[in-house]
Amino acid sequence: MEELETLVQTRVAAIQARIAAAALRAGRDPSEVALMAAVKTRSAEEIAATVRAGVLFIGENRVQEGLAHLQAMDLSLRSEAQIHFIGRLQANKARKALSAFDSIDGVDDADLARRLSRAAEEEGFTRDVMIEVNLGEEAQKGGVPSASVAELARFIHGLPGLRLTGLMGIPPLENKPEASRPFFRELAGLFAQIRDSHPKPQAFAYLSCGMSHDFEVAVEEGATLVRVGTALYGERRTA
């Protein structure tokens, strides 16, 4: 366990240093950028070590796996961490995800937003959500087309029980990190547009983009939350 703790702490420090360097290159304050651990297929012990290393944003891709992680998490660590659902959310799991996670980051259509709103109202709380943008308009990926983001944002603003806190996007996968730059720049432009029309701009804080291979480019283009898995834990386990 001590070896795991040391390994995670070392990797977190290295990633944070890269984030800081990218922010400084862009003339940004490194404190504006948070690290999220993408924990698909990772163990409860790895996640606990990650939170103890100071990474307070945890990204879950699967509802059932996330629920198992939460059940195994020490209550004191759970109180420190923000657990975000970052995968594609099936409509029949919307209520369960809403109750379990602190934020639903992959809202990509009005029907899902309506379901989440209804469940939040019935449960008596308000939940953070982000809009997922399909940056490359790839048929196999979730996300709303860029041209429809503003319309969906207006729709969510009118729903009770939901608080729109940001945009999330994944560009088409390329080997070269620089290939992601125009997509991150497009997402940053959308982010600024939605923030300007947000009823509470200060609550619209998360531009969530950039993963292990391209997070430094994302930071240079304005990301405030980067989702890192492989660079933190090594190659994903088969699941």
C-alpha positions in Angstrom: 0.0 0.0 0.0 2.8 2.4 0.8 4.4 1.7 -2.6 1.1 2.5 -4.3 0.7 5.7 -2.3 4.2 6.8 -3.3 3.7 6.0 -7.0 0.5 7.9 -7.2 1.9 10.9 -5.3 4.9 11.0 -7.7 2.7 10.8 -10.8 0.3 13.4 -9.5 3.2 15.8 -8.8 4.6 15.2 -12.3 1.2 15.9 -14.0 0.6 19.0 -11.9 4.0 20.3 -12.9 3.2 19.8 -16.6 -0.2 21.5 -16.1 1.6 24.5 -14.4 4.2 24.8 -17.1 1.5 24.7 -19.8 -0.5 27.4 -18.0 2.5 29.6 -17.6 3.3 29.3 -21.3 -0.2 30.6 -22.0 0.1 33.4 -19.5 -2.4 31.8 -17.1 -2.3 31.2 -13.4 -1.8 27.4 -12.8 -4.3 27.5 -9.9 -7.0 28.1 -12.5 -6.6 24.5 -13.8 -7.8 21.4 -11.8 -6.8 17.8 -12.4 -9.5 15.1 -12.6 -8.6 11.5 -12.3 -10.3 9.3 -14.8 -10.7 6.1 -12.9 -12.4 3.6 -15.3 -11.2 0.1 -14.4 -9.1 1.4 -11.4 -9.2 -0.1 -8.0 -10.7 1.5 -4.9 -7.2 1.6 -3.4 -5.9 3.5 -6.3 -8.7 6.0 -6.1 -8.2 6.5 -2.3 -4.5 7.1 -2.9 -5.3 9.6 -5.6 -7.6 11.6 -3.3 -5.0 11.5 -0.5 -2.5 12.8 -3.1 -4.6 15.9 -3.4 -6.7 15.1 -6.5 -10.2 16.0 -5.5 -12.0 15.5 -8.8 -12.8 11.9 -9.7 -14.3 11.0 -13.1 -16.4 7.9 -13.4 -17.4 6.4 -16.8 -19.8 3.6 -15.6 -22.6 3.9 -13.2 -22.3 0.5 -11.6 -18.5 0.7 -11.3 -18.8 4.2 -9.8 -21.3 3.0 -7.3 -18.9 0.2 -6.2 -16.1 2.7 -5.9 -18.3 5.0 -3.8 -19.3 2.1 -1.5 -15.7 1.2 -0.9 -14.5 4.8 -0.3 -13.8 6.0 3.2 -16.4 8.6 4.3 -13.7 11.2 5.1 -12.3 10.9 1.6 -15.7 11.0 0.1 -16.4 14.3 1.8 -13.3 15.8 0.2 -13.8 14.5 -3.3 -16.1 15.6 -6.1 -17.3 12.6 -8.0 -18.3 13.4 -11.6 -20.0 11.1 -14.1 -18.1 11.6 -17.4 -19.4 8.7 -19.5 -22.5 8.3 -21.7 -25.5 8.1 -19.4 -28.3 5.8 -20.4 -31.7 7.2 -19.8 -32.7 4.3 -17.5 -29.8 5.0 -15.2 -30.3 8.8 -15.0 -31.9 8.8 -11.6 -29.4 6.4 -10.0 -26.5 8.5 -11.4 -28.0 11.7 -10.3 -28.3 10.5 -6.7 -24.8 9.0 -6.5 -22.6 11.6 -8.3 -21.9 15.2 -7.6 -22.0 16.2 -11.2 -23.3 14.7 -14.5 -20.8 16.0 -17.1 -22.2 14.3 -20.3 -25.6 15.9 -20.8 -26.1 16.0 -24.6 -29.8 16.3 -25.3 -33.0 17.9 -23.9 -34.6 14.5 -23.0 -31.7 13.5 -20.7 -31.7 17.0 -19.2 -35.5 16.8 -18.6 -35.2 13.3 -16.9 -32.4 14.6 -14.6 -34.4 17.7 -13.7 -37.5 15.6 -12.9 -35.5 13.2 -10.7 -33.7 16.1 -8.9 -37.0 17.8 -8.2 -38.5 14.6 -6.8 -35.4 13.9 -4.7 -35.4 17.5 -3.4 -31.9 18.7 -4.4 -30.1 20.6 -7.1 -27.4 18.8 -9.1 -24.5 20.2 -11.2 -24.4 19.3 -14.9 -22.2 20.0 -17.9 -23.0 19.9 -21.6 -21.0 17.5 -23.6 -20.0 18.8 -27.0 -19.3 16.5 -29.9 -16.3 18.5 -31.2 -15.6 16.4 -34.3 -19.3 15.5 -34.9 -18.3 11.9 -34.8 -21.3 9.5 -35.1 -19.9 7.0 -32.6 -19.5 9.6 -29.8 -22.0 11.3 -27.6 -22.3 15.0 -27.4 -24.4 17.8 -28.9 -23.1 19.5 -32.1 -21.4 22.8 -31.6 -24.2 24.6 -33.3 -26.8 23.3 -30.8 -24.9 24.1 -27.6 -26.4 27.5 -26.9 -30.0 26.2 -27.5 -29.4 23.3 -25.0 -27.8 25.7 -22.5 -30.9 27.9 -22.6 -33.1 24.8 -22.1 -31.2 23.7 -19.1 -31.3 27.1 -17.6 -35.1 26.8 -17.6 -35.2 23.5 -15.8 -35.5 23.2 -12.0 -33.0 21.1 -10.0 -30.1 21.5 -12.4 -27.2 23.9 -12.3 -25.2 24.3 -15.5 -21.5 24.5 -14.6 -19.6 24.0 -17.8 -18.8 22.3 -21.1 -17.0 19.0 -21.7 -15.5 17.9 -25.0 -13.3 15.2 -26.5 -11.7 15.9 -29.9 -11.2 13.2 -32.5 -8.3 11.0 -31.5 -5.0 11.8 -33.2 -1.5 10.7 -32.4 -0.2 14.3 -32.3 -1.4 16.5 -29.4 -1.3 19.5 -31.6 -4.1 18.1 -33.8 -6.5 18.7 -30.8 -5.7 22.4 -30.6 -8.3 23.8 -33.0 -11.0 21.7 -31.3 -10.0 23.0 -27.9 -10.0 26.5 -29.2 -13.5 26.0 -30.6 -14.7 24.6 -27.3 -13.2 27.6 -25.4 -15.1 30.0 -27.8 -18.3 28.2 -27.0 -17.5 28.3 -23.3 -17.1 32.1 -23.4 -20.3 32.5 -25.4 -22.4 30.4 -23.0 -20.8 32.1 -19.9 -21.7 35.5 -21.2 -25.4 34.6 -21.4 -25.4 32.5 -18.2 -27.7 33.9 -15.5 -24.9 33.2 -13.0 -21.6 33.4 -14.9 -19.5 32.7 -11.8 -21.2 29.3 -11.5 -20.1 28.4 -15.1 -16.6 27.5 -14.2 -15.6 24.3 -16.0 -14.1 24.0 -19.4 -13.4 20.3 -19.2 -11.1 19.0 -22.0 -7.8 17.4 -22.5 -6.7 13.9 -21.6 -3.4 12.1 -21.0 -2.0 12.7 -24.5 -3.1 16.3 -25.0 -4.0 17.9 -21.7 -1.1 20.4 -22.0 -2.5 21.7 -25.3 -5.9 21.9 -23.6 -4.5 24.0 -20.8 -2.8 26.4 -23.3 -6.2 26.9 -24.9 -8.1 27.6 -21.7 -9.1 24.3 -20.1 -10.0 24.7 -16.4 -10.4 20.9 -15.8 -8.3 18.2 -17.4 -9.2 14.5 -17.2 -6.2 12.2 -16.9 -6.2 8.4 -16.6 -3.3 6.7 -18.4 -0.7 9.2 -17.4 -1.7 8.8 -13.8 -2.2 5.1 -13.5 -0.7 3.5 -16.6 -2.5 1.6 -19.3 -6.2 0.9 -18.5 -7.0 -2.6 -17.3 -9.1 -4.8 -19.5 -12.7 -4.7 -18.2 
